[in-house]
Amino acid sequence: MDRMTIRSLIAWFALTAFAVAAGQSAVAQRSAPGSRHALVIYSYSRLLPWENRVMRGLDAVLGAIALERRPYLYEESLDSGRVGMIDDLDAWRSYVEEKYRDVRLDAVITESQQAASLLLSFPELFPGAERYVLHYAEGSSLGNGNGAERRFSSSEDMERALLLIPSVRPGTKRVVVVTDRTVNGMARVEQIGKIAGRLEGLAVDIWDAFTEEELLSRSAGLPNDAAIMYLPVQRDRNDAPLVPGVVGERLAASSSVPVFTHFDSLLGSGIVGGYLVSGDLLGRLIGEIAARGDMAVPVSQRGYAEATMGYYFDARALERWGIRRESLPSGSVVLYDEEGFWDRYWYLMVAGAVVFVLETLLILALVRSSSQRARAMKALAVERSRLEATVEARTADLSAANDVLVREVRDRERAEAKAVAMATEKAMLLRELQHRVKNSLSIIVSLIGLEADKSVTDELRASLDTLESRVSALAALYDILYDTGGIERLPLEAYLDRVVDAAAESLGVDVKGIRLTRDIAPVAMDMKRAVSLGLIVNELVTDCLKYAFPDGTPGTVRVSLRAEAGRYLLIVEDDGVGLPEGFDPDAVEGFGFKLVRMMTRQLRGEFAWSSGAGTRFSLSVPAADESAAG
């Protein structure tokens, strides 16, 4: 079994092993319906300079298209430069067929010989897709395709590339074409053989079997009337791999005659240049076809040549071989121009001149500054004497003013200390007053309770109980004031809790079996308005406890207070017998409801009531004292 067969088998097994996984990856890249899906097949590794240029041009075109209109691009690299030409293309066919089985491809575009061979050898591949074969050389290794491919051959312009050599280097009578025996190389040999007879006065030799050492040795002995056309070589005659760029650089260095080429990726390695295929322009054409299909395809081979080829030369190689720029075709691009001394260092010379001028100006400025400084020093001495006298006078004035200020500060400190002492004494007196009022109210509550216990009539007892709860409401206020040391805003939760407890205690709620529940928000109110609110709560709770549950009926009285929209909403409700039919609190002559109405007006509140299965009183008051704000 020969080396080529072994390599084919290895490639077959490797490709088959990950075909299914690769196919799944391709399916995952589907885009929205209507988007174009294009597959680009490269012959070589994308790491090579040539393919890098092609992909750079392709990316530039696609990157300029809006994302929503950009085609979905799939790429395959056959890497024939490293793997070699695989005789059995069935391995590649099986691989791409499985990988793109579920992908709707609108276009398949091949670049270079191995990719073209794969597409043209299997007409049934990628059914329904547009097929474009670019940058290939006609040869016996290519299949016939299905007849629908759009083909553009790079080797069709090889005749122009060969005839360019004697036109820019008169006296050249022989061109040595350096290629190899890969499928691509043999296709080029086949085409050059067809056009060699049409090149009048120019003999063409073909070197395609050599080692690198043999090639360099033979090129060093060529006569002066010869030139070399270097077409990238991938393998030597022993089928050992070669690096095309390295071989081209070494060939240009050792050859006794100038070396031309047909590919721009080799420019810059010592090769003169010539009529070159531009990898960047070819990539741009591939990108346009991927995006727009037939609308981007050149109408003819000449149009293809204008889109992908041009005259490019290395200025250093032109100078080495004495090729005049006047002899180059119109529109030629000359690269790697070496700058002259002025072109290379002009910015340094300009910078030096600027520095010299600046230093001269600086010296003149320093001389002038020195004389001005001497004059200024004399004037400064005079001014210093005048300032010293002024400072002495001002110092004396400031000293006198400081003495006055010290006395004023001392007097102010004594006054502030006296004010603090008075404030402290006032606070102590106020606290003592609160304590005494608190004790007095407690005594009054106790006395009222004693009188109530001695009452001979129920009416008198009820009146005294009511009075006791009202005084207890005021006593609760002073309890809180004394406990907190006197504050401007009273915490309603603690205050109303004590008011409700006092009312319940005075009316014997525990004995009657009535349950009191409270839901009071942790809000605060100024002391004056809190007293009014406490009296209202006392009256409403007292009425509920006295009248809602006759004959010892158990029940529940609920007291709630919450803040909403800048107001406080107080609700006192029970689940008792409700109010008598036709009851109107506004028409009641009793003191309790009169007190509620009076306190409501003071609070600028809104009072409402309802009765059914129980009684519900509600009071809405501003959260802040509106009269104080006004």
ABEGO torsion letter per residue (X at the ends): XBAAAAAAAAAAAAAAAAAAAAAAAAAAABBBBGBBBBBBBBABBAABAAAAAAAAAAAAAAAABBAAABBBBBBBBAGAAAAEBBABAAAAAAAAAAAAAABBBABBBBBEAAAAAAAAABAABGBGBBBBBBGBBBBAABBAEAGABBBBBAAAAAAAAAAAAAAABBGBABBBBBBBABAAAAAAAAAAAAAAAABBGBBBBBBABBBAAAAAAAAAABBAABBBBBBBBABBAAGBBBBAAAAAAAAAAABABBBBBABAAABGAGBAEEBBBBAAAAAAAAAAAAAAEAAABBABAAAAAAAABBBBBBAAAAAAAGBBAAABBBGBBBBGBBBBAAAAAAAAAAAAAAAAAAAAAAAAAAAAAAAAAAAAAAAAAAAAAAAAAAAAAAAAAAAAAAAAAAAAAAAAAAAAAAAAAAAAAAAAAAAAAAAAAAAAAAAAAAAAAAAAAABABAAAAAAAAAAAAAAAAAAAAAAAAAAAGEBABBBAAAAAAAAAAAAAAAAGAAAAGBBBBBBBBBBBBBAAAAAAAAAAAAAAAAAAAAAABBGGBBBBBBBBBBBBGGBBBBBBBBABAEBBBGBBAAABABAAAAAAAAAAAAAGBBBBBBBBBEBBBBBBBBABBAAAAX
